Amino acid sequence: MRRSTRSSSGLRKIFGKSEFYLLLVIVVVSLFFTIMKPSFLTFTNIYGMVESNSFLAIMAAGVLVVLISGGIDISFTAIATVAQYVMATIVIHWGGNMFLAFAIGGVVGIALGLINALLIYFLKTPPIIVTIATMNLFYGLLIFISGGTDLRLPNVVHGEESRQIRRQPGNYYTDSSSCSFLHSYVADT
């Protein structure tokens, strides 16, 4: 008798959590997209979605560390966008390779994060207030400096020099909002 009581209380715990309903919604939405577009639930499409949105997982892992430590960071998207813009601008104008691109992005991200840390430490202000303020500051400065324009990325040379990014006319534009989730979900594979 105790086993059935334990198992039913375990089921109540599972059904009582919001995570269960979130999983249920994900399953229902996935089934809907699969019915509307049979190519949705294929390996190629799922791989493409994971590859296209892997940056979200990387950013979520970074924010998770902040949340676990008891803090909060609202400005991480602005920091990533500014770091991306600075890195792309330098590589487009002066050339470079992938190592240089990662190094530039990392240095800019660390510098902007250090600004947040110093403001929180010295002003004794709650992290949410500082990061909301710096998010708006970083986005505002980026729009002011860039004029709100997109960057034209250079072509990546394939073959022997595949690791070198050259200054050539680009084929496509990029900005921080260039990833469209709906498009990746329903695109033909």
NUDOTOR-223480 format. One record per residue (C-alpha): residue number from 1; residue in one letter; x, y, z. Coordinates in Angstrom, 3 decimals, always signed. Layout:
N
+-----+----+----------+----------+----------+
:   i : aa :        u :        v :        w :
+-----+----+----------+----------+----------+
: NUM :  A :        X :        Y :        Z :
...
+-----+----+----------+----------+----------+
% end
This chain:
189
+-----+----+----------+----------+----------+
:   i : aa :        u :        v :        w :
+-----+----+----------+----------+----------+
:   1 :  M :   +0.000 :   +0.000 :   +0.000 :
:   2 :  R :   +2.849 :   +2.353 :   +0.732 :
:   3 :  R :   +4.311 :   +1.926 :   -2.758 :
:   4 :  S :   +1.163 :   +3.129 :   -4.500 :
:   5 :  T :   +0.960 :   +6.088 :   -2.148 :
:   6 :  R :   +4.580 :   +6.977 :   -2.880 :
:   7 :  S :   +4.155 :   +6.635 :   -6.627 :
:   8 :  S :   +0.978 :   +8.727 :   -6.668 :
:   9 :  S :   +2.622 :  +11.435 :   -4.581 :
:  10 :  G :   +5.575 :  +11.324 :   -7.001 :
:  11 :  L :   +3.218 :  +11.802 :   -9.938 :
:  12 :  R :   +1.528 :  +14.690 :   -8.145 :
:  13 :  K :   +4.920 :  +16.298 :   -7.686 :
:  14 :  I :   +5.714 :  +15.912 :  -11.383 :
:  15 :  F :   +2.316 :  +17.187 :  -12.573 :
:  16 :  G :   +2.436 :  +20.025 :  -10.055 :
:  17 :  K :   +5.637 :  +21.526 :  -11.412 :
:  18 :  S :   +5.631 :  +24.225 :  -14.051 :
:  19 :  E :   +8.474 :  +22.448 :  -15.853 :
:  20 :  F :   +6.091 :  +19.606 :  -16.722 :
:  21 :  Y :   +3.701 :  +22.030 :  -18.405 :
:  22 :  L :   +6.569 :  +23.716 :  -20.220 :
:  23 :  L :   +7.645 :  +20.318 :  -21.576 :
:  24 :  L :   +4.039 :  +19.620 :  -22.562 :
:  25 :  V :   +3.837 :  +22.902 :  -24.492 :
:  26 :  I :   +7.122 :  +22.132 :  -26.283 :
:  27 :  V :   +5.804 :  +18.698 :  -27.300 :
:  28 :  V :   +2.489 :  +20.137 :  -28.540 :
:  29 :  V :   +4.202 :  +22.919 :  -30.515 :
:  30 :  S :   +6.653 :  +20.408 :  -32.021 :
:  31 :  L :   +3.791 :  +18.148 :  -33.052 :
:  32 :  F :   +1.973 :  +21.128 :  -34.587 :
:  33 :  F :   +5.027 :  +22.119 :  -36.646 :
:  34 :  T :   +5.563 :  +18.486 :  -37.685 :
:  35 :  I :   +1.972 :  +18.234 :  -38.917 :
:  36 :  M :   +2.242 :  +21.557 :  -40.752 :
:  37 :  K :   +5.660 :  +20.787 :  -42.197 :
:  38 :  P :   +6.668 :  +17.093 :  -42.182 :
:  39 :  S :  +10.320 :  +17.984 :  -42.718 :
:  40 :  F :  +10.371 :  +19.680 :  -39.291 :
:  41 :  L :  +11.105 :  +16.574 :  -37.236 :
:  42 :  T :  +13.996 :  +15.314 :  -39.369 :
:  43 :  F :  +17.582 :  +14.915 :  -38.240 :
:  44 :  T :  +18.813 :  +17.519 :  -40.710 :
:  45 :  N :  +16.360 :  +20.157 :  -39.520 :
:  46 :  I :  +16.945 :  +19.443 :  -35.824 :
:  47 :  Y :  +20.705 :  +19.596 :  -36.395 :
:  48 :  G :  +20.285 :  +22.900 :  -38.209 :
:  49 :  M :  +18.210 :  +24.354 :  -35.375 :
:  50 :  V :  +20.742 :  +23.252 :  -32.771 :
:  51 :  E :  +23.611 :  +24.641 :  -34.844 :
:  52 :  S :  +21.822 :  +27.939 :  -35.528 :
:  53 :  N :  +20.866 :  +28.507 :  -31.907 :
:  54 :  S :  +23.931 :  +27.151 :  -30.132 :
:  55 :  F :  +24.939 :  +30.691 :  -29.216 :
:  56 :  L :  +21.840 :  +30.851 :  -26.990 :
:  57 :  A :  +23.035 :  +27.805 :  -25.069 :
:  58 :  I :  +26.472 :  +29.365 :  -24.630 :
:  59 :  M :  +24.956 :  +32.619 :  -23.361 :
:  60 :  A :  +22.549 :  +30.723 :  -21.097 :
:  61 :  A :  +25.459 :  +28.796 :  -19.563 :
:  62 :  G :  +27.209 :  +32.067 :  -18.767 :
:  63 :  V :  +24.109 :  +33.590 :  -17.187 :
:  64 :  L :  +23.514 :  +30.380 :  -15.244 :
:  65 :  V :  +26.848 :  +30.869 :  -13.471 :
:  66 :  V :  +25.772 :  +34.387 :  -12.478 :
:  67 :  L :  +22.372 :  +33.168 :  -11.258 :
:  68 :  I :  +23.878 :  +30.299 :   -9.260 :
:  69 :  S :  +26.205 :  +32.748 :   -7.524 :
:  70 :  G :  +23.179 :  +34.750 :   -6.403 :
:  71 :  G :  +23.480 :  +37.635 :   -8.862 :
:  72 :  I :  +21.610 :  +38.674 :  -11.947 :
:  73 :  D :  +22.812 :  +40.134 :  -15.230 :
:  74 :  I :  +20.443 :  +41.835 :  -17.627 :
:  75 :  S :  +23.171 :  +43.375 :  -19.799 :
:  76 :  F :  +24.734 :  +40.171 :  -21.151 :
:  77 :  T :  +22.945 :  +40.505 :  -24.517 :
:  78 :  A :  +24.191 :  +44.074 :  -24.929 :
:  79 :  I :  +27.721 :  +43.017 :  -23.997 :
:  80 :  A :  +27.609 :  +40.177 :  -26.538 :
:  81 :  T :  +26.256 :  +42.491 :  -29.237 :
:  82 :  V :  +28.891 :  +45.175 :  -28.625 :
:  83 :  A :  +31.670 :  +42.556 :  -28.538 :
:  84 :  Q :  +30.382 :  +41.063 :  -31.801 :
:  85 :  Y :  +30.203 :  +44.465 :  -33.467 :
:  86 :  V :  +33.680 :  +45.549 :  -32.351 :
:  87 :  M :  +35.176 :  +42.202 :  -33.379 :
:  88 :  A :  +33.483 :  +42.229 :  -36.788 :
:  89 :  T :  +34.459 :  +45.849 :  -37.453 :
:  90 :  I :  +38.128 :  +45.185 :  -36.655 :
:  91 :  V :  +38.257 :  +41.973 :  -38.710 :
:  92 :  I :  +36.495 :  +43.599 :  -41.678 :
:  93 :  H :  +38.757 :  +46.649 :  -41.751 :
:  94 :  W :  +42.117 :  +45.106 :  -40.833 :
:  95 :  G :  +41.653 :  +41.405 :  -41.559 :
:  96 :  G :  +42.385 :  +38.569 :  -39.205 :
:  97 :  N :  +41.717 :  +34.957 :  -38.388 :
:  98 :  M :  +39.308 :  +33.109 :  -36.107 :
:  99 :  F :  +41.712 :  +33.183 :  -33.157 :
: 100 :  L :  +41.979 :  +36.959 :  -33.386 :
: 101 :  A :  +38.201 :  +37.268 :  -33.716 :
: 102 :  F :  +37.610 :  +35.211 :  -30.547 :
: 103 :  A :  +40.330 :  +37.114 :  -28.688 :
: 104 :  I :  +38.859 :  +40.511 :  -29.604 :
: 105 :  G :  +35.345 :  +39.421 :  -28.642 :
: 106 :  G :  +36.596 :  +37.985 :  -25.355 :
: 107 :  V :  +38.592 :  +41.076 :  -24.423 :
: 108 :  V :  +35.671 :  +43.412 :  -25.191 :
: 109 :  G :  +33.253 :  +41.187 :  -23.261 :
: 110 :  I :  +35.558 :  +40.988 :  -20.248 :
: 111 :  A :  +36.117 :  +44.760 :  -20.288 :
: 112 :  L :  +32.384 :  +45.529 :  -20.375 :
: 113 :  G :  +31.704 :  +42.914 :  -17.687 :
: 114 :  L :  +34.420 :  +44.511 :  -15.569 :
: 115 :  I :  +32.608 :  +47.840 :  -15.850 :
: 116 :  N :  +29.494 :  +46.150 :  -14.426 :
: 117 :  A :  +31.497 :  +44.529 :  -11.635 :
: 118 :  L :  +33.240 :  +47.747 :  -10.633 :
: 119 :  L :  +29.983 :  +49.716 :  -10.608 :
: 120 :  I :  +28.282 :  +47.070 :   -8.459 :
: 121 :  Y :  +31.218 :  +46.834 :   -6.064 :
: 122 :  F :  +32.047 :  +50.508 :   -5.590 :
: 123 :  L :  +28.525 :  +51.955 :   -5.744 :
: 124 :  K :  +27.059 :  +49.155 :   -3.586 :
: 125 :  T :  +24.099 :  +49.095 :   -5.969 :
: 126 :  P :  +21.984 :  +45.987 :   -6.626 :
: 127 :  P :  +23.229 :  +44.105 :   -9.716 :
: 128 :  I :  +19.863 :  +44.299 :  -11.477 :
: 129 :  I :  +19.902 :  +48.114 :  -11.349 :
: 130 :  V :  +23.476 :  +48.378 :  -12.626 :
: 131 :  T :  +23.013 :  +45.820 :  -15.409 :
: 132 :  I :  +19.775 :  +47.399 :  -16.637 :
: 133 :  A :  +21.545 :  +50.758 :  -16.755 :
: 134 :  T :  +24.650 :  +49.419 :  -18.515 :
: 135 :  M :  +22.520 :  +47.437 :  -20.966 :
: 136 :  N :  +20.848 :  +50.657 :  -22.082 :
: 137 :  L :  +24.168 :  +52.491 :  -22.065 :
: 138 :  F :  +25.943 :  +49.829 :  -24.157 :
: 139 :  Y :  +23.086 :  +49.514 :  -26.676 :
: 140 :  G :  +22.748 :  +53.302 :  -26.885 :
: 141 :  L :  +26.462 :  +53.824 :  -27.496 :
: 142 :  L :  +26.498 :  +51.058 :  -30.102 :
: 143 :  I :  +23.586 :  +52.602 :  -31.998 :
: 144 :  F :  +25.150 :  +56.069 :  -31.731 :
: 145 :  I :  +28.582 :  +54.937 :  -32.933 :
: 146 :  S :  +27.318 :  +52.579 :  -35.654 :
: 147 :  G :  +24.516 :  +54.828 :  -36.802 :
: 148 :  G :  +22.257 :  +51.802 :  -36.458 :
: 149 :  T :  +23.631 :  +50.231 :  -39.632 :
: 150 :  D :  +24.283 :  +46.552 :  -40.273 :
: 151 :  L :  +27.716 :  +45.192 :  -41.044 :
: 152 :  R :  +28.531 :  +43.630 :  -44.387 :
: 153 :  L :  +30.552 :  +40.528 :  -43.632 :
: 154 :  P :  +33.414 :  +39.564 :  -45.890 :
: 155 :  N :  +33.480 :  +36.329 :  -47.817 :
: 156 :  V :  +35.339 :  +33.520 :  -46.109 :
: 157 :  V :  +37.962 :  +32.045 :  -48.402 :
: 158 :  H :  +37.657 :  +28.256 :  -48.714 :
: 159 :  G :  +40.521 :  +25.946 :  -49.509 :
: 160 :  E :  +44.101 :  +26.394 :  -48.354 :
: 161 :  E :  +43.408 :  +29.695 :  -46.603 :
: 162 :  S :  +40.085 :  +28.699 :  -45.055 :
: 163 :  R :  +41.074 :  +30.052 :  -41.629 :
: 164 :  Q :  +41.884 :  +33.498 :  -42.951 :
: 165 :  I :  +39.128 :  +36.099 :  -43.263 :
: 166 :  R :  +39.852 :  +38.504 :  -46.093 :
: 167 :  R :  +38.590 :  +41.972 :  -46.852 :
: 168 :  Q :  +36.328 :  +41.201 :  -49.823 :
: 169 :  P :  +32.839 :  +42.395 :  -50.703 :
: 170 :  G :  +30.380 :  +40.329 :  -48.685 :
: 171 :  N :  +27.388 :  +38.299 :  -49.712 :
: 172 :  Y :  +25.184 :  +38.881 :  -46.725 :
: 173 :  Y :  +24.353 :  +41.199 :  -43.871 :
: 174 :  T :  +24.455 :  +40.443 :  -40.189 :
: 175 :  D :  +23.144 :  +42.052 :  -37.066 :
: 176 :  S :  +22.228 :  +40.828 :  -33.615 :
: 177 :  S :  +18.680 :  +40.037 :  -34.676 :
: 178 :  S :  +19.496 :  +38.148 :  -37.871 :
: 179 :  C :  +18.492 :  +34.765 :  -36.453 :
: 180 :  S :  +14.803 :  +34.170 :  -36.957 :
: 181 :  F :  +13.598 :  +31.263 :  -34.859 :
: 182 :  L :  +10.341 :  +30.811 :  -36.743 :
: 183 :  H :  +12.195 :  +30.691 :  -40.027 :
: 184 :  S :  +14.561 :  +28.009 :  -38.757 :
: 185 :  Y :  +11.673 :  +25.953 :  -37.420 :
: 186 :  V :   +9.613 :  +25.872 :  -40.603 :
: 187 :  A :  +12.327 :  +26.142 :  -43.258 :
: 188 :  D :  +12.592 :  +23.317 :  -45.710 :
: 189 :  T :  +15.599 :  +21.127 :  -45.137 :
+-----+----+----------+----------+----------+
% end
